[in-house]
Amino acid sequence: MRVLRTTFLLVALTLFLMIVGGAIGGRNGMTIALGIAICTNAFAYFFSDKIALASSRAQPVTREQLPRLYAVMERLAAKVNIPVPKLYVVPDEAPNAFATGRNPRHASVAVTQGLLELMNDDELEGVIAHELSHVRNYDILISSIAATLAGAITWIAHWGLWFGGGDGEDRERGGIIVQIALMILAPLAAMLLQLALSRQREYAADATGARMVGNQFGLMSALQKLGAYNQRIPTTAISPSTSSLCIVKPMFGGGGISSLFSTHPPLEKRIEALREMTVVPNR
């Protein structure tokens, strides 16, 4: 069911991109939109992981440098029968972590220096299990494609009136008012679809991670710490474009209405959902 919901959202984003292109630029606009969808999906498939790691200044680490991190990662990866991802450390005092990569064989997990210093062994295991859940479920690829499609929709909507797309008949049929409305509403609709996808993935990764470990308590404690520290320590390394991949939203500014459009569900709701779980460990 989760796969079907995800497929529906990604197809909806692609179709919406084509509809926006068609409404703004007629048949030519729809063709251009389809081309953009293909190109952005291909770009996300091959390069999203490299961009996320480079933009956060993540550095690869060896088993000799961080035996504690490798021990946790290797144990959990073996438990769910996936390759051990490449491990990176982000030079940032704000505690956080993210996973990236198009599939389990091309996956990377990055943790900040602040997270390594803050978490005890049970909490670190909960965080790594959460990130491995994203890897195992192909969440990173899906999120990257959704982000690039949403960006393409925004780009087409913003520059639609300058395409010169469509003939005079197309423009008369669409109407300038409809085109302006699409320029305003299309990016908002694309963002809401992307947020719906991202938020459901966080809940699913929490639940899968708890089952992977065998209990939810380490992850619950980790989320409580992450929430408290990320309200006080602003990130110095993770970029806004990478923040949707993180286990908790990094601190970039105030809350208020911005929390309505957050890529992450409220931490209180995530912790409550974990507290109410009956965990049956993965075997």
N, C-alpha and C positions, 0 to 999 in steps of 0.2 A: 504493500500500500504506500509506503514512504517513497519507493522508487517511482510509482505512478504519479504521486503528487509532485515530485520533483520534475519529472518529465513534462507534466502539464504546465508547470510554471515556466520552464525554459522554452517550450514550444509557444506559450502565450507571449513571452517576451519577443521571440523571433517574429511571430505573426504581427504583433503590435508594431514592431519596427517597420515591417513592410506596409502596414496600413497607414502609418504616419507618413512614410515616404510617398505612398500613392496619393494620399489626400493633399499633400503639399506640392508634389511634383508630377502628379499624374502617372502614366505608365512608366515614363522614364524614371520618376522618383522611386517607384516600387522596385524597379530593376536595380537602381543604385543601392537602395536599402538592403536588398537581398545580397548584393555583392559585399556590402559592408558587414552584414551578419556573418557571411562565410569567412571573410578575412579576420574579423575580430575573434571568432571562435577558434580559428587556426592559431592566431597569435597567442590567445590565452592558453591553448593546449600545450604549446611548446615553450613559452617564455615567461609565464606568470610567476613560476617559482623563482627564477633567476632575478626577476625584477623585485620581488618581495624581499629576498635575502639581501640584495645589493642596496636597496633603499633603506634598510634598517641597519646597515653596516655589520651584518652578522658575519662572524668568523668561524670557520670549521675548527672542531676540536677533536683530539684523539682520545683513545681509551686511557692512555697514560696520563693525559692532562686532567681528565674528569672521570675517574673510575666509578664514582658513585652514580653519575648520570648514565653511563653506559650500562652499568649493572641493572638498573631499573628498566631501561629501554630494551635490553636484550631479553630479560626475563618476560616482559609483557609481550614483546613481538613473537617470541617463541610460543607463548600461551595461545595466541590467536593465529599462529601459523602465517605470518607475513615477514618479509625481509626487514632487517633492522634499518631504519631510515638513517640518512646522514645527519649528524648532530652539529648544531651551531650554537654559539653564544653571542648574544647581542650586548654590547657595552652600554648598558643602561641600568641605572639604579632603581627605576620603577619596575616592580615585579610583573612579569607577563610571559607568555609563551604563545607560539603559533606553529602550525604545520602548513606545509605547502608541497606541491608536486602533483603531477597529473594522474599518478596511480601508485600503488604500494611499492613498485619496483623503482620508481623515480621520485621518492618522497624525501623530504627533509623536515626536521623538527628543530626549531630554534627556541631557546629560553634566554631570558635576560640574566645578567649577573645578579641583579637584585632578587630575582626569584630563587636562584640557587642559594643565596645567603639567608633567605627568609624561611624557606620551607623545611620542615622536618621530613624524615624518610617517608612516612605515610602520606603526607600532603604532596610531596614530589611525585610519588607513585600515582596519586589521584590525577594530578595535572597531566602527567605523561600518558596515562590511560585515556584521558579525554582527547588529547591530541592524536593518539594512535587510532581512536575511534573515527576521527575525521579522515585519516589516511585510509583506513579499512573500508569506509563507506564512500570513498571517492568524493567527499564533500568539497575538497579544495578545488578540484577541477570544476565541479558544478558551480561553486561560488564565483570562481574566476570568469567563467563563461557568462554567468548572470551579470556580473559587474561590467564586463566589456559590452554586452548587449545593451544594458541600461545606459552606459556612456554613449554608445552609438545612437540610441534613440534621442538622448539629450542633444547630441551634436546635430542630428538631422533636423530636429525641431527648432533649434536655435538658428541654424543657417538656412532653413527651408525657403524663406522668401528670396534668398539670393541664389538659389539653384538655377533659376531660369527654367526649372523643370516643368514639363507639361506644356501643351500648346495653349492657345488662347481659350479654346473651348473648355479644356480641363480647368483652367484658372477660373473661368466664369462659373463653371459648375461647382467648384469647391468654394469659391467665395473668399474674399479677403478676411472676413470675420471668422470663418471656420479655421482658416490657416493660422490666424493669430491665436485663437483659442487652443489649437493644437500645440503651438509653440509654448504655451503656458502650462497646459494640462498634461501633455505627453511625458515630459520629464518627471512630473510628480507621480503619475501612474506607474512609470517604469521603476521609480525608486521604491514605491510601496510594494510592488511585486518582488523586488530584490530583497527588501527588508523581511517580507513574509517568509521567503526562502531561507534567509540567513538565520532568523530567529528559531524556526522549527529545527534547523540543523544543530543549534546549540543545545536545545533540550534533548535531542536524540543522542548527541555525543556525551552529555552528562550521564544519561541513563546507561548507554553502552559501556562507558568507562567504568561506572560503578559495578556493572556485572563482570567486567573484565578483571577487576581487582578482587571482587568477591564481597565488597561492602561499599557503602557510599560515604563513610565517615571521613576518610582522608580527603576526598574531593570537597565535601561540605566545608571542612575546616580551611582548606586551601582557598575556596571561593570567598569565605569570610575575610581571610587575611588580604586577599587580592583586592577585594572591594574597599577595605579600609585604607590600604597603602596607596592605591591608585587615586584616591580622593585627595591625597596629600602630596604625592610626588609626581610631578608632570614628566612625561616621557621626553627624552632628549634624542632618541634614536629612531623610534618607530614612526613612520609617516602615516598621515590620514588614509592614504590609499591602501595601506597594509592593515589598518586597525580592525577591519571587519574579520580578519583571520585570527585575531588574538583571542585568548580564552576569556578575557574581560576587556571591556573598552578602555583604552588608555586615556589618561587625562589630557585633554586639549583645551578645555574651556569650561564654561558654566553649564548648568543643567537646564531647567525650565522646559520650554517646549522642545528643545533639542532632544530630550530623552524620548519624545514621541517618535522621532525618526532615527533612533539608535539601531544599529545592526545587531545589538545584543538585547535579549530579554532582561528585565530587571533582575539583579542578583538575588533579591529577596524571593522572587518567584522560582528561580532556579534552585535555590537552597531548599525551599519548601517542597518542591517537586521531588527532590532527592530524599528529603526526610520522610516523605510518604511512600517511598518505594519499598517493595518487598523484593530484595535482591536475590536472584537465583544465579550463582556464578556461572560464567561461560566455562565449558569443559572441552 
